[in-house]
Amino acid sequence: MNQYCMICGRPIELEEYKPDPYEDEDDLPPKKKVSFCKICEAKIRSDSDKNKKEPKPM
């Protein structure tokens, strides 16, 4: 099953999940599926960092 980026349509390389035998699986939330390629994810993060509003001085 191929997965593609939701923004640019590039194929996404999925990393295999290897469970750690020392972690308790009941404490972990379910893993989210990747829906963006690394390039688009970096672009989204940089755009959101640029658009953060500075708090107004009192």
C-alpha positions in Angstrom: 0.0 0.0 0.0 1.5 3.3 -1.1 0.9 6.4 0.8 1.3 9.9 -0.7 1.7 13.4 0.8 -1.5 15.3 1.2 0.0 18.5 -0.1 2.4 17.7 -2.9 1.5 14.1 -3.8 5.0 12.7 -3.4 5.2 9.1 -2.2 6.0 8.8 1.6 8.5 6.4 2.9 7.0 4.7 5.9 9.3 3.8 8.8 8.6 0.4 10.2 7.4 0.4 13.8 9.5 -1.8 16.0 8.0 -2.2 19.5 10.4 -1.7 22.4 10.1 -4.8 24.7 10.7 -2.6 27.7 7.9 -0.1 27.0 4.4 -0.7 28.4 2.0 -0.6 25.5 -1.0 0.4 27.7 0.6 3.8 28.5 1.2 4.9 24.9 -1.4 6.6 22.8 -2.0 5.1 19.3 0.5 6.1 16.6 -0.7 8.6 14.0 -0.3 7.7 10.4 2.1 10.0 8.5 0.2 12.1 5.9 2.9 14.7 4.9 6.3 14.2 3.4 9.3 15.5 5.3 9.7 18.5 3.0 6.1 19.7 3.4 6.2 19.0 7.1 9.3 21.2 7.5 7.6 23.9 5.4 4.4 23.8 7.6 6.5 24.0 10.8 8.6 27.0 9.5 5.4 28.8 8.4 3.8 28.3 11.8 6.9 29.5 13.6 7.0 32.7 11.5 3.3 33.4 12.0 3.2 33.0 15.8 1.9 36.2 17.5 4.1 37.8 20.1 2.3 38.5 23.4 1.3 42.1 23.9 3.1 44.0 26.7 0.9 45.0 29.5 
